[in-house]
């Protein structure tokens, strides 16, 4: 297909389709090259559109980056919601639960995105994840039971351990595992092995 025909097809796309295509391109740039790679010029070049076209849809580079953050955070929240749904309908072993959370952070560049948001200092972008994380705590609590209302603190600690480990593993796990000659699932197995310590009540409290 000629350049002229490809350009004609792009011009005929709806604003929603154009935005989705731009965000998909920006996500790929983030995963491949980190936050610095997400620029209007890079996205425009990859899609074969003009800089002005992207300005029309997003207003600025910051607007594009904000839209990307929102899209990816929603995807991460949806992935965590899926973990919650599975936990409520299927009694998975600790390793299965941990693997699902690790998968949610690793796939689609969610860990890179979270790092980008934290470094930007604008944590409002993380708000959509709040309900998903709290839902995970409640789902585990439902499975374990909590007659005295004391299990939530232990479960919150367990979810903190899983989430922070999943985040770190997605960012730096591969080179660290290579340095230590450990298999790809090493971190997940370590965390799964620690979970019973958090989820079983110990004398003297959580």
Contact map, one row per residue, 1 for C-alpha under 8 A:
11101100000000000000000000000000000000000000000000000000000000000000000000000000000000000000000000000000000000000000000000000000000000000000000000000000000000000000000000000000000000000000000000000000000000
11111100000000000000000000000000000000000000000000000000000000000000000000000000000000000000000000000000000000000000000000000000000000000000000000000000000000000000000000000000000000000000000000000000000000
11111110000000000000000000000000000000000000000000000000000000000000000000000000000000000000000000000000000000000000000000000000000000000000000000000000000000000000000000000000000000000000000000000000000000
01111111000000000000000000000000000000000000000000000000000000000000000000000000000000000000000000000000000000000000000000000000000000000000000000000000000000000000000000000000000000000000000000000000000000
11111111100000000000000000000000000000000000000000000000000000000000000000000000000000000000000000000000000000000000000000000000000000000000000000000000000000000000000000000000000000000000000000000000000000
11111111110000000000000000000000000000000000000000000000000000000000000000000000000000000000000000000000000000000000000000000000000000000000000000000000000000000000000000000000000000000000000000000000000000
00111111111000000000000000000000000000000000000110000000000000000000000000000000000000000000000000000000000000000000000000000000000000000000000000000000000000000000000000000000000000000000000000000000000000
00011111111100000000000000000000000000000000000000000000000000000000000000000000000000000000000000000000000000000000000000000000000000000000000000000000000000000000000000000000000000000000000000000000000000
00001111111110000000000000000000000000000000000000000000000000000000000000000000000000000000000000000000000000000000000000000000000000000000000000000000000000000000000000000000000000000000000000000000000000
00000111111110000100000000000000000000000000000000000000000000000000000000000000000000000000000000000000000000000000000000000000000000000000000000000000000000000000000000000000000000000000000000000000000000
00000011111110000000000000000000000000000000000000000000000000000000000000000000000000000000000000000000000000000000000000000000000000000000000000000000000000000000000000000000000000000000000000000000000000
00000001111111000000000000000000000000000000000000000000000000000000000000000000000000000000000000000000000000000000000000000000000000000000000000000000000000000000000000000000000000000000000000000000000000
00000000111111101100000000000000000000000000000000000000000000000000000000000000000000000000000000000000000000000000000000000000000000000000000000000000000000000000000000000000000000000000000000000000000000
00000000000111111100000000000000000000000000000000000000000000000000000000000000000000000000000000000000000000000000000000000000000000000000000000000000000000000000000000000000000000000000000000000000000000
00000000000011111110000000000000000000000000000000000000100000000000000000000000000000000000000000000000000000000000000000000000000000000000000000000000000000000000000000000000000000000000000000000000000000
00000000000001111111000000000000000000000000000000000000000000000000000000000000000000000000000000000000000000000000000000000000000000000000000000000000000000000000000000000000000000000000000000000000000000
00000000000011111111100000000000000000000000000000000000000000000000000000000000000000000000000000000000000000000000000000000000000000000000000000000000000000000000000000000000000000000000000000000000000000
00000000010011111111110000000000000000000000000000000000000000000000000000000000000000000000000000000000000000000000000000000000000000000000000000000000000000000000000000000000000000000000000000000000000000
00000000000000111111111000000000000000000000000000000000100000000000000000000000000000000000000000000000000000000000000000000000000000000000000000000000000000000000000000000000000000000000000000000000000000
00000000000000011111111100000000000000000000000000000000000000000000000000000000000000000000000000000000000000000000000000000000000000000000000000000000000000000000000000000000000000000000000000000000000000
00000000000000001111111110000000000000000000001000000000000000000000000000000000000000000000000000000000000000000000000000000000000000000000000000000000000000000000000000000000000000000000000000000000000000
00000000000000000111111111000000000000000010001000000100000000000000000000000000000000000000000000000000000000000000000000000000000000000000000000000000000000000000000000000000000000000000000000000000000000
00000000000000000011111111100000000000000000000000000000000000010011000000000000000000000000000000000000000000000000000000000000000000000000000000000000000000000000000000000000000000000000000000000000000000
00000000000000000001111111110000000000000000000000000000000000000000000000000000000000000000000000000000000000000000000000000000000000000000000000000000000000000000000000000000000000000000000000000000000000
00000000000000000000111111111000000000000010011000000000000000000000000000000000000000000000000000000000000000000000000000000000000000000000000000000000000000000000000000000000000000000000000000000000000000
00000000000000000000011111111100000001100010000000000000000000000001000000000000000000000000000000000000000000000000000000000000000000000000000000000000000000000000000000000000000000000000000000000000000000
00000000000000000000001111111110000001000000000000000000000000000001000000000000000000000000000000000000000110000000000000000000000000000000000000000000000000000000000000000000000000000000000000000000000000
00000000000000000000000111111111000000000000000000000000000000000000000000000000000000000000000000000000000000000000000000000000000000000000000000000000000000000000000000000000000000000000000000000000000000
00000000000000000000000011111111111011000010000000000000000000000000000000000000000000000000000000000000000000000000000000000000000000000000000000000000000000000000000000000000000000000000000000000000000000
00000000000000000000000001111111111111000000000000000000000000000000000000000000000000000000000000000000000010011000000000000000000000000000000000000000000000000000000000000000000000000000000000000000000000
00000000000000000000000000111111110000000000000000000000000000000000000000000000000000000000000000000000000110010000000000000000000000000000000000000000000000000000000000000000000000000000000000000000000000
00000000000000000000000000011111110000000000000000000000000000000000000000000000000000000000000000000000000000000000000000000000000000000000000000000000000000000000000000000000000000000000000000000000000000
00000000000000000000000000001111111110000000000000000000000000000000000000000000000000000000000000000000000000000000000000000000000000000000000000000000000000000000000000000000000000000000000000000000000000
00000000000000000000000000001111111111000000000000000000000000000000000000000000000000000000000000000000000000010000000000000000000000000000000000000000000000000000000000000000000000000000000000000000000000
00000000000000000000000000001100111111000000000000000000000000000000000000000000000000000000000000000000000000000001000000000000000000000000000000000000000000000000000000000000000000000000000000000000000000
00000000000000000000000000000100111111100000000000000000000000000000000000000000000000000000000000000000000000000000000000000000000000000000000000000000000000000000000000000000000000000000000000000000000000
00000000000000000000000000001100111111100100000000000000000000000000000000000000000000000000000000000000000000000000000000000000000000000000000000000000000000000000000000000000000000000000000000000000000000
00000000000000000000000001101100011111110110000000000000000000001000000000000000000000000000000000000000000000000000000000000000000000000000000000000000000000000000000000000000000000000000000000000000000000
00000000000000000000000001000000000111111110000000000000000010000000000000000000000000000000000000000000000000000000000000000000000000000000000000000000000000000000000000000000000000000000000000000000000000
00000000000000000000000000000000000001111111000000100100000110010000000000000000000000000000000000000000000000000000000000000000000000000000000000000000000000000000000000000000000000000000000000000000000000
00000000000000000000000000000000000000111111100000100000000000000000000000000000000000000000000000000000000000000000000000000000000000000000000000000000000000000000000000000000000000000000000000000000000000
00000000000000000000000000000000000011111111110000000000000000000000000000000000000000000000000000000000000000000000000000000000000000000000000000000000000000000000000000000000000000000000000000000000000000
00000000000000000000010011001000000001111111111000000000000000000000000000000000000000000000000000000000000000000000000000000000000000000000000000000000000000000000000000000000000000000000000000000000000000
00000000000000000000000000000000000000011111111111100100000000000000000000000000000000000000000000000000000000000000000000000000000000000000000000000000000000000000000000000000000000000000000000000000000000
00000000000000000000000000000000000000001111111111000000000000000000000000000000000000000000000000000000000000000000000000000000000000000000000000000000000000000000000000000000000000000000000000000000000000
00000000000000000000000010000000000000000111111100000000000000000000000000000000000000000000000000000000000000000000000000000000000000000000000000000000000000000000000000000000000000000000000000000000000000
00000000000000000000110010000000000000000011111110000000000000000000000000000000000000000000000000000000000000000000000000000000000000000000000000000000000000000000000000000000000000000000000000000000000000
00000010000000000000000000000000000000000001111111000000000000000000000000000000000000000000000000000000000000000000000000000000000000000000000000000000000000000000000000000000000000000000000000000000000000
00000010000000000000000000000000000000000001101111101100000000000000000000000000000000000000000000000000000000000000000000000000000000000000000000000000000000000000000000000000000000000000000000000000000000
00000000000000000000000000000000000000000001100111111100000000000000000000000000000000000000000000000000000000000000000000000000000000000000000000000000000000000000000000000000000000000000000000000000000000
00000000000000000000000000000000000000011001000011111110000000000000000000000000000000000000000000000000000000000000000000000000000000000000000000000000000000000000000000000000000000000000000000000000000000
00000000000000000000000000000000000000000000000001111111000000000000000000000000000000000000000000000000000000000000000000000000000000000000000000000000000000000000000000000000000000000000000000000000000000
00000000000000000000000000000000000000000000000011111111100000000000000000000000000000000000000000000000000000000000000000000000000000000000000000000000000000000000000000000000000000000000000000000000000000
00000000000000000000010000000000000000010001000011111111111100000000000000000000000000000000000000000000000000000000000000000000000000000000000000000000000000000000000000000000000000000000000000000000000000
00000000000000000000000000000000000000000000000000111111111110000000000000000000000000000000000000000000000000000000000000000000000000000000000000000000000000000000000000000000000000000000000000000000000000
00000000000000000000000000000000000000000000000000011111111000000000000000000000000000000000000000000000000000000000000000000000000000000000000000000000000000000000000000000000000000000000000000000000000000
00000000000000100010000000000000000000000000000000001111111000000000000000000000000000000000000000000000000000000000000000000000000000000000000000000000000000000000000000000000000000000000000000000000000000
00000000000000000000000000000000000000000000000000000111111110110010000000000000000000000000000000000000000000000000000000000000000000000000000000000000000000000000000000000000000000000000000000000000000000
00000000000000000000000000000000000000000000000000000111111111110000000000000000000000000000000000000000000000000000000000000000000000000000000000000000000000000000000000000000000000000000000000000000000000
00000000000000000000000000000000000000010000000000000110011111110000000000000000000000000000000000000000000000000000000000000000000000000000000000000000000000000000000000000000000000000000000000000000000000
00000000000000000000000000000000000000110000000000000010011111111000000000000000000000000000000000000000000000000000000000000000000000000000000000000000000000000000000000000000000000000000000000000000000000
00000000000000000000000000000000000000000000000000000000001111111100000000000000000000000000000000000000000000000000000000000000000000000000000000000000000000000000000000000000000000000000000000000000000000
00000000000000000000000000000000000000000000000000000000011111111110000000000000000000000000000000000000000000000000000000000000000000000000000000000000000000000000000000000000000000000000000000000000000000
00000000000000000000001000000000000000010000000000000000011111111111000000000000000000000000000000000000000000000000000000000000000000000000000000000000000000000000000000000000000000000000000000000000000000
00000000000000000000000000000000000001000000000000000000000011111111100000000000000000000000000000000000000000000000000000000000000000000000000000000000000000000000000000000000000000000000000000000000000000
00000000000000000000000000000000000000000000000000000000000001111111110000000000000000000000000000000000000000000000000000000000000000000000000000000000000000000000000000000000000000000000000000000000000000
00000000000000000000001000000000000000000000000000000000010000111111111000000000000000000000000000000000000000000000000000000000000000000000000000000000000000000000000000000000000000000000000000000000000000
00000000000000000000001001100000000000000000000000000000000000011111111100000000000000000000000000000000000000000000000000000000000000000000000000000000000000000000000000000000000000000000000000000000000000
00000000000000000000000000000000000000000000000000000000000000001111111110000000000000000000000000000000000000001000100000001000000000000000000000000000000000000000000000000000000000000000000000000000000000
00000000000000000000000000000000000000000000000000000000000000000111111111000000000000000000000000000000000000000000000000001000000000000000000000000000000000000000000000000000000000000000000000000000000000
00000000000000000000000000000000000000000000000000000000000000000011111111100000000000000000000000000000000000000000000000000000000000000000000000000000000000000000000000000000000000000000000000000000000000
00000000000000000000000000000000000000000000000000000000000000000001111111110000000000000000000000000000000101001000000000000000000000000000000000000000000000000000000000000000000000000000000000000000000000
00000000000000000000000000000000000000000000000000000000000000000000111111111000000000000000000000000000000001001000000000001101100000000000000000000000000000000000000000000000000000000000000000000000000000
00000000000000000000000000000000000000000000000000000000000000000000011111111100000000000000000000000000000000000000000000000001100000000000000000000000000000000000000000000000000000000000000000000000000000
00000000000000000000000000000000000000000000000000000000000000000000001111111110000000000000000000000000000000000000000000000000000000000000000000000000000000000000000000000000000000000000000000000000000000
00000000000000000000000000000000000000000000000000000000000000000000000111111111000000000000000000000001100001000000000000000000100000000000000000000000000000000000000000000000000000000000000000000000000000
00000000000000000000000000000000000000000000000000000000000000000000000011111111100000000000000000000000000000000000000000000001100100000000000000000000000000000000000000000000000000000000000000000000000000
00000000000000000000000000000000000000000000000000000000000000000000000001111111110000000000000000000000000000000000000000000000000100000000000000000000000000000000000000000000000000000000000000000000000000
00000000000000000000000000000000000000000000000000000000000000000000000000111111111000000000000000000001000000000000000000000000000000000000000000000000000000000000000000000000000000000000000000000000000000
00000000000000000000000000000000000000000000000000000000000000000000000000011111111100000000000000001001000000000000000000000000000110010000000000000000000000000000000000000000000000000000000000000000000000
00000000000000000000000000000000000000000000000000000000000000000000000000001111111110000000000000000000000000000000000000000000000100110000000000000000000000000000000000000000000000000000000000000000000000
00000000000000000000000000000000000000000000000000000000000000000000000000000111111111000000000000000000000000000000000000000000000000000000000000000000000000000000000000000000000000000000000000000000000000
00000000000000000000000000000000000000000000000000000000000000000000000000000011111111100000000010011000000000000000000000000000000000010000000000000000000000000000000000000000000000000000000000000000000000
00000000000000000000000000000000000000000000000000000000000000000000000000000001111111110000000000000000000000000000000000000000000100110010000000000000000000000000000000000000000000000000000000000000000000
00000000000000000000000000000000000000000000000000000000000000000000000000000000111111111000000000000000000000000000000000000000000000000000000000000000000000000000000000000000000000000000000000000000000000
00000000000000000000000000000000000000000000000000000000000000000000000000000000011111111100000000000000000000000000000000000000000000000000000000000000000000000000000000000000000000000000000000000000000000
00000000000000000000000000000000000000000000000000000000000000000000000000000000001111111111000010000000000000000000000000000000000000000011001000000000000000000000000000000000000000000000000000000000000000
00000000000000000000000000000000000000000000000000000000000000000000000000000000000111111110000000000000000000000000000000000000000000000011011000000000000000000000000000000000000000000000000000000000000000
00000000000000000000000000000000000000000000000000000000000000000000000000000000000011111110000000000000000000000000000000000000000000000000000000000000000000000000000000000000000000000000000000000000000000
00000000000000000000000000000000000000000000000000000000000000000000000000000000000001111111000000000000000000000000000000000000000000000000000000000000000000000000000000000000000000000000000000000000000000
00000000000000000000000000000000000000000000000000000000000000000000000000000000000000111111100000000000000000000000000000000000000000000000001000000000000000000000000000000000000000000000000000000000000000
00000000000000000000000000000000000000000000000000000000000000000000000000000000000000100111111110000000000000000000000000000000000000000000000000000000000000000000000000000000000000000000000000000000000000
00000000000000000000000000000000000000000000000000000000000000000000000000000000000000000011111110000000000000000000000000000000000000000000000000000000000000000000000000000000000000000000000000000000000000
00000000000000000000000000000000000000000000000000000000000000000000000000000000000000000001111111000000000000000000000000000000000000000000000000000000000000000000000000000000000000000000000110100000000000
00000000000000000000000000000000000000000000000000000000000000000000000000000000000000000001111111100000000000000000000000000000000000000000000000000000000000000000000000000000000000000001100110000000000000
00000000000000000000000000000000000000000000000000000000000000000000000000000000000000000001111111110000000000000000000000000000000000000000000000000000000000000000000000000000000000000000000000000000000000
00000000000000000000000000000000000000000000000000000000000000000000000000000000001000100001111111111000000000000000000000000000000000000000000000000000000000000000000000000000000000000000000000000000000000
00000000000000000000000000000000000000000000000000000000000000000000000000000000000000000000011111111100000000000000000000000000000000000000000000000000000000000100000000000000000000000001001100000000000000
00000000000000000000000000000000000000000000000000000000000000000000000000000000000000000000001111111110000000000000000000000000000000000000000000000000000000000000000000000000000000000001000000000000000000
00000000000000000000000000000000000000000000000000000000000000000000000000000000001000000000000111111111000000000000000000000000000000000000000000000000000000000000000000000000000000000000000000000000000000
00000000000000000000000000000000000000000000000000000000000000000000000000000001001000000000000011111111100000000000000000000000000000000000000000000000000000000110010000000000000000000000000000000000000000
00000000000000000000000000000000000000000000000000000000000000000000000000000000000000000000000001111111110000000000000000000000000000000000000000000000000000000110011011000000000000000001000000000000000000
00000000000000000000000000000000000000000000000000000000000000000000000000000000000000000000000000111111111000000000000000000000000000000000000000000000000000000000000000000000000000000000000000000000000000
00000000000000000000000000000000000000000000000000000000000000000000000000010011000000000000000000011111111001000000000000000000000000000000000000000000000000000000000000000000000000000000000000000000000000
00000000000000000000000000000000000000000000000000000000000000000000000000010000000000000000000000001111111111100000000000000000000000000000000000000000000000000000011001000000000000000000000000000000000000
00000000000000000000000000000000000000000000000000000000000000000000000000000000000000000000000000000111111111100000000000000000000000000000000000000000000000000000011001000000000000000000000000000000000000
00000000000000000000000000000000000000000000000000000000000000000000000000000000000000000000000000000011111111000000000000000000000000000000000000000000000000000000000000000000000000000000000000000000000000
00000000000000000000000000100010000000000000000000000000000000000000000100000000000000000000000000000000111111000000000000000000000000000000000000000000000000000000000000000000000000000000000000000000000000
00000000000000000000000000100110000000000000000000000000000000000000000000000000000000000000000000000000111111111000000000000000000000000000000000000000000000000000000000000000000000000000000000000000000000
00000000000000000000000000000000000000000000000000000000000000000000000110010000000000000000000000000001111111111100000000000000000000000000000000000000000000000000000000000000000000000000000000000000000000
00000000000000000000000000000000000000000000000000000000000000000000000000000000000000000000000000000000110011111110000000000000000000000000000000000000000000000000001101100000000000000000000000000000000000
00000000000000000000000000000110010000000000000000000000000000000000000000000000000000000000000000000000000011111111000000000000000000000000000000000000000000000000000000100000000000000000000000000000000000
00000000000000000000000000000100000000000000000000000000000000000000100110000000000000000000000000000000000011111111100000000000000000000000000000000000000000000000000000000000000000000000000000000000000000
00000000000000000000000000000000000000000000000000000000000000000000000000000000000000000000000000000000000001111111110000000100000000000000000000000000000000000000000000000000000000000000000000000000000000
00000000000000000000000000000000000000000000000000000000000000000000000000000000000000000000000000000000000000111111111000000000000000000000000000000000000000000000000000000000000000000000000000000000000000
00000000000000000000000000000000001000000000000000000000000000000000000000000000000000000000000000000000000000011111111100000000000000000000000000000000000000000000000000000000000000000000000000000000000000
00000000000000000000000000000000000000000000000000000000000000000000100000000000000000000000000000000000000000001111111111101100000000000000000000000000000000000000000000000000000000000000000000000000000000
00000000000000000000000000000000000000000000000000000000000000000000000000000000000000000000000000000000000000000111111111100000000000000000000000000000000000000000000000000000000000000000000000000000000000
00000000000000000000000000000000000000000000000000000000000000000000000000000000000000000000000000000000000000000011111110000000000000000000000000000000000000000000000000000000000000000000000000000000000000
00000000000000000000000000000000000000000000000000000000000000000000000000000000000000000000000000000000000000000001111111100000000000000000000000000000000000000000000000000000000000000000000000000000000000
00000000000000000000000000000000000000000000000000000000000000000000000000000000000000000000000000000000000000000000111111100000000000000000000000000000000000000000000000000000000000000000000000000000000000
00000000000000000000000000000000000000000000000000000000000000000000000000000000000000000000000000000000000000000000110111111000000000000000000000000000000000000000000000000000000000000000000000000000000000
00000000000000000000000000000000000000000000000000000000000000000000000000000000000000000000000000000000000000000000110111111110000000000000000000000000000000000000000000000000000000000000000000000000000000
00000000000000000000000000000000000000000000000000000000000000000000000000000000000000000000000000000000000000000000000001111110000000000000000000000000000000000000000000000000000000000000000000000000000000
00000000000000000000000000000000000000000000000000000000000000000000110010000000000000000000000000000000000000000000100001111111000000000000000000000000000000000000000000000000000000000000000000000000000000
00000000000000000000000000000000000000000000000000000000000000000000000010000000000000000000000000000000000000000100100000111111110000000000000000000000000000000000000000000000000000000000000000000000000000
00000000000000000000000000000000000000000000000000000000000000000000000000000000000000000000000000000000000000000000000000111111111000000000000000000000000000000000000000000000000000000000000000000000000000
00000000000000000000000000000000000000000000000000000000000000000000000011001000000000000000000000000000000000000000000000001111111100000000000000000000000000000000000000000000000000000000000000000000000000
00000000000000000000000000000000000000000000000000000000000000000000000011011000000000000000000000000000000000000000000000000111111110000000000000000000000000000000000000000000000000000000000000000000000000
00000000000000000000000000000000000000000000000000000000000000000000000000000000000000000000000000000000000000000000000000000111111111000000000000000000000000000000000000000000000000000000000000000000000000
00000000000000000000000000000000000000000000000000000000000000000000000000000000000000000000000000000000000000000000000000000011111111100000000000000000000000000000000000000000000000000000000000000000000000
00000000000000000000000000000000000000000000000000000000000000000000000000001101100100000000000000000000000000000000000000000001111111110000000000000000000000000000000000000000000000000000000000000000000000
00000000000000000000000000000000000000000000000000000000000000000000000000000001000000000000000000000000000000000000000000000000111111111000000000000000000000100000000000000000000000000000000000000000000000
00000000000000000000000000000000000000000000000000000000000000000000000000000000000000000000000000000000000000000000000000000000011111111100000000000000000000000000000000000000000000000000000000000000000000
00000000000000000000000000000000000000000000000000000000000000000000000000000000100100000000000000000000000000000000000000000000001111111110000000000000000000000000000000000000000000000000000000000000000000
00000000000000000000000000000000000000000000000000000000000000000000000000000001101100000000000000000000000000000000000000000000000111111111000000000000000000100000000000000000000000000000000000000000000000
00000000000000000000000000000000000000000000000000000000000000000000000000000000000000000000000000000000000000000000000000000000000011111111100000000001001100100000000000000000000000000000000000000000000000
00000000000000000000000000000000000000000000000000000000000000000000000000000000000000000000000000000000000000000000000000000000000001111111110000000001000000000000000000000000000000000000000000000000000000
00000000000000000000000000000000000000000000000000000000000000000000000000000000000100110000000000000000000000000000000000000000000000111111111000000000000000000000000000000000000000000000000000000000000000
00000000000000000000000000000000000000000000000000000000000000000000000000000000000000110000000000000000000000000000000000000000000000011111111100000000001000000000000000000000000000000000000000000000000000
00000000000000000000000000000000000000000000000000000000000000000000000000000000000000000000000000000000000000000000000000000000000000001111111111000011001000000000000000000000000000000000000000000000000000
00000000000000000000000000000000000000000000000000000000000000000000000000000000000000010000000000000000000000000000000000000000000000000111111111000000000000000000000000000000000000000000000000000000000000
00000000000000000000000000000000000000000000000000000000000000000000000000000000000000110010000000000000000000000000000000000000000000000011111110000000000000000000000000000000000000000000000000000000000000
00000000000000000000000000000000000000000000000000000000000000000000000000000000000000000000000000000000000000000000000000000000000000000001111111000000000000000000000000000000000000000000000000000000000000
00000000000000000000000000000000000000000000000000000000000000000000000000000000000000000000000000000000000000000000000000000000000000000000111111100010000000000000000000000000000000000000000000000000000000
00000000000000000000000000000000000000000000000000000000000000000000000000000000000000000000000000000000000000000000000000000000000000000000110111111111000000000000000000000000000000000000000000000000000000
00000000000000000000000000000000000000000000000000000000000000000000000000000000000000000000000000000000000000000000000000000000000000000000000011111100000000000000000000000000000000000000000000000000000000
00000000000000000000000000000000000000000000000000000000000000000000000000000000000000000000000000000000000000000000000000000000000000000000000001111110000000000000000000000000000000000000000000000000000000
00000000000000000000000000000000000000000000000000000000000000000000000000000000000000000000000000000000000000000000000000000000000000000000000001111111000000000000000000000000000000000000000000000000000000
00000000000000000000000000000000000000000000000000000000000000000000000000000000000000000000000000000000000000000000000000000000000000000000000001111111110000000000000000000000000000000000000000000000000000
00000000000000000000000000000000000000000000000000000000000000000000000000000000000000000000000000000000000000000000000000000000000000000000100011011111111000000000000000000000000000000000000000000010100001
00000000000000000000000000000000000000000000000000000000000000000000000000000000000000000000000000000000000000000000000000000000000000001100100001001111111100000000000000000000000000000000000000000000000000
00000000000000000000000000000000000000000000000000000000000000000000000000000000000000000000000000000000000000000000000000000000000000000000000000000111111110000000000000000000000000000000000000000000000001
00000000000000000000000000000000000000000000000000000000000000000000000000000000000000000000000000000000000000000000000000000000000000000000000000000111111111000000000000000000000000000000000000000110100001
00000000000000000000000000000000000000000000000000000000000000000000000000000000000000000000000000000000000000000000000000000000000000001001100000000011111111100000000000000000000000000000000000000110000000
00000000000000000000000000000000000000000000000000000000000000000000000000000000000000000000000000000000000000000000000000000000000000001000000000000001111111110000000000000000000000000000000000000000000000
00000000000000000000000000000000000000000000000000000000000000000000000000000000000000000000000000000000000000000000000000000000000000000000000000000000111111111000000000000000000000000000000000000100000000
00000000000000000000000000000000000000000000000000000000000000000000000000000000000000000000000000000000000000000000000000000000000000000000000000000000011111111100000000000000000000000000000000100110000000
00000000000000000000000000000000000000000000000000000000000000000000000000000000000000000000000000000000000000000000000000000000000010011000000000000000001111111110000000000000000000000000000000000000000000
00000000000000000000000000000000000000000000000000000000000000000000000000000000000000000000000000000000000000000000000000000000000000000000000000000000000111111111000000000000000000000000000000000000000000
00000000000000000000000000000000000000000000000000000000000000000000000000000000000000000000000000000000000000000000000000000000000000000000000000000000000011111111100000000000000000000000001000000000000000
00000000000000000000000000000000000000000000000000000000000000000000000000000000000000000000000001001100000000000000000000000000000000000000000000000000000001111111110000000000000000000000001000000000000000
00000000000000000000000000000000000000000000000000000000000000000000000000000000000000000000000000001100000000000000000000000000000000000000000000000000000000111111111000000000000000000000000000000000000000
00000000000000000000000000000000000000000000000000000000000000000000000000000000000000000000000000000000000000000000000000000000000000000000000000000000000000011111111100000000000000000000000000000000000000
00000000000000000000000000000000000000000000000000000000000000000000000000000000000000000000000000000000000000000000000000000000000000000000000000000000000000001111111110000000000000000010001000000000000000
00000000000000000000000000000000000000000000000000000000000000000000000000000000000000000000000000001100110000000000000000000000000000000000000000000000000000000111111111000000000000000000000000000000000000
00000000000000000000000000000000000000000000000000000000000000000000000000000000000000000000000000000100110000100000000000000000000000000000000000000000000000000011111111100000000000000000000000000000000000
00000000000000000000000000000000000000000000000000000000000000000000000000000000000000000000000000000000000000100000000000000000000000000000000000000000000000000001111111111000000000000000000000000000000000
00000000000000000000000000000000000000000000000000000000000000000000000000000000000000000000000000000100000000000000000000000000000000000000000000000000000000000000111111111100000000000010000000000000000000
00000000000000000000000000000000000000000000000000000000000000000000000000000000000000000000000000000100110000100000000000000000000000000000000000000000000000000000011111111100000000000000000000000000000000
00000000000000000000000000000000000000000000000000000000000000000000000000000000000000000000000000000000000000110000000000000000000000000000000000000000000000000000001111111100000000000000000000000000000000
00000000000000000000000000000000000000000000000000000000000000000000000000000000000000000000000000000000000000000000000000000000000000000000000000000000000000000000000111111111000000000000000000000000000000
00000000000000000000000000000000000000000000000000000000000000000000000000000000000000000000000000000000000000000000000000000000000000000000000000000000000000000000000111111111100000000010000000000000000000
00000000000000000000000000000000000000000000000000000000000000000000000000000000000000000000000000000000000000000000000000000000000000000000000000000000000000000000000011111111110000010000000000000000000000
00000000000000000000000000000000000000000000000000000000000000000000000000000000000000000000000000000000000000000000000000000000000000000000000000000000000000000000000000011111111000000000000000000000000000
00000000000000000000000000000000000000000000000000000000000000000000000000000000000000000000000000000000000000000000000000000000000000000000000000000000000000000000000000011111111100000000000000000000000000
00000000000000000000000000000000000000000000000000000000000000000000000000000000000000000000000000000000000000000000000000000000000000000000000000000000000000000000000000001111111111110100000000000000000000
00000000000000000000000000000000000000000000000000000000000000000000000000000000000000000000000000000000000000000000000000000000000000000000000000000000000000000000000000000111111111000000000000000000000000
00000000000000000000000000000000000000000000000000000000000000000000000000000000000000000000000000000000000000000000000000000000000000000000000000000000000000000000000000000011111111000000000000000000000000
00000000000000000000000000000000000000000000000000000000000000000000000000000000000000000000000000000000000000000000000000000000000000000000000000000000000000000000000000000001111111000000000000000000000000
00000000000000000000000000000000000000000000000000000000000000000000000000000000000000000000000000000000000000000000000000000000000000000000000000000000000000000000000000000000111111100000000000000000000000
00000000000000000000000000000000000000000000000000000000000000000000000000000000000000000000000000000000000000000000000000000000000000000000000000000000000000000000000000000000111111110100000000000000000000
00000000000000000000000000000000000000000000000000000000000000000000000000000000000000000000000000000000000000000000000000000000000000000000000000000000000000000000000000000000100011111100000000000000000000
00000000000000000000000000000000000000000000000000000000000000000000000000000000000000000000000000000000000000000000000000000000000000000000000000000000000000000000000000000100100001111110000000000000000000
00000000000000000000000000000000000000000000000000000000000000000000000000000000000000000000000000000000000000000000000000000000000000000000000000000000000000000000000000000000000000111111100000000000000000
00000000000000000000000000000000000000000000000000000000000000000000000000000000000000000000000000000000000000000000000000000000000000000000000000000000000000000000000000000000100001111111110000000000000000
00000000000000000000000000000000000000000000000000000000000000000000000000000000000000000000000000000000000000000000000000000000000000000000000000000000000000000000100010001000000000011111111000000000000000
00000000000000000000000000000000000000000000000000000000000000000000000000000000000000000000001001100100000000000000000000000000000000000000000000000000000000000000000000000000000000001111111100000000000000
00000000000000000000000000000000000000000000000000000000000000000000000000000000000000000000001000000000000000000000000000000000000000000000000000000000000000000000000000000000000000001111111110000000000000
00000000000000000000000000000000000000000000000000000000000000000000000000000000000000000000000000000000000000000000000000000000000000000000000000000000000000000000000000000000000000000111111111000000000000
00000000000000000000000000000000000000000000000000000000000000000000000000000000000000000000000001000000000000000000000000000000000000000000000000000000000000001100100000000000000000000011111111100000000000
00000000000000000000000000000000000000000000000000000000000000000000000000000000000000000000011001000000000000000000000000000000000000000000000000000000000000000000000000000000000000000001111111110000000000
00000000000000000000000000000000000000000000000000000000000000000000000000000000000000000000011000000000000000000000000000000000000000000000000000000000000000000000000000000000000000000000111111110000000000
00000000000000000000000000000000000000000000000000000000000000000000000000000000000000000000000000000000000000000000000000000000000000000000000000000000000000000000000000000000000000000000011111111100000000
00000000000000000000000000000000000000000000000000000000000000000000000000000000000000000000010000000000000000000000000000000000000000000000000000000000000001000000000000000000000000000000001111111110000000
00000000000000000000000000000000000000000000000000000000000000000000000000000000000000000000000000000000000000000000000000000000000000000000000000000000000000000000000000000000000000000000000111111111000000
00000000000000000000000000000000000000000000000000000000000000000000000000000000000000000000000000000000000000000000000000000000000000000000000000000000000000000000000000000000000000000000000001111111000000
00000000000000000000000000000000000000000000000000000000000000000000000000000000000000000000000000000000000000000000000000000000000000000000000000000000011011000000000000000000000000000000000001111111100001
00000000000000000000000000000000000000000000000000000000000000000000000000000000000000000000000000000000000000000000000000000000000000000000000000000010011001000000000000000000000000000000000000111111100000
00000000000000000000000000000000000000000000000000000000000000000000000000000000000000000000000000000000000000000000000000000000000000000000000000000000000000000000000000000000000000000000000000011111110000
00000000000000000000000000000000000000000000000000000000000000000000000000000000000000000000000000000000000000000000000000000000000000000000000000000010010000000000000000000000000000000000000000000111111011
00000000000000000000000000000000000000000000000000000000000000000000000000000000000000000000000000000000000000000000000000000000000000000000000000000000000000000000000000000000000000000000000000000001111111
00000000000000000000000000000000000000000000000000000000000000000000000000000000000000000000000000000000000000000000000000000000000000000000000000000000000000000000000000000000000000000000000000000000111110
00000000000000000000000000000000000000000000000000000000000000000000000000000000000000000000000000000000000000000000000000000000000000000000000000000000000000000000000000000000000000000000000000000000011111
00000000000000000000000000000000000000000000000000000000000000000000000000000000000000000000000000000000000000000000000000000000000000000000000000000000000000000000000000000000000000000000000000000000111111
00000000000000000000000000000000000000000000000000000000000000000000000000000000000000000000000000000000000000000000000000000000000000000000000000000010110000000000000000000000000000000000000000000100110111
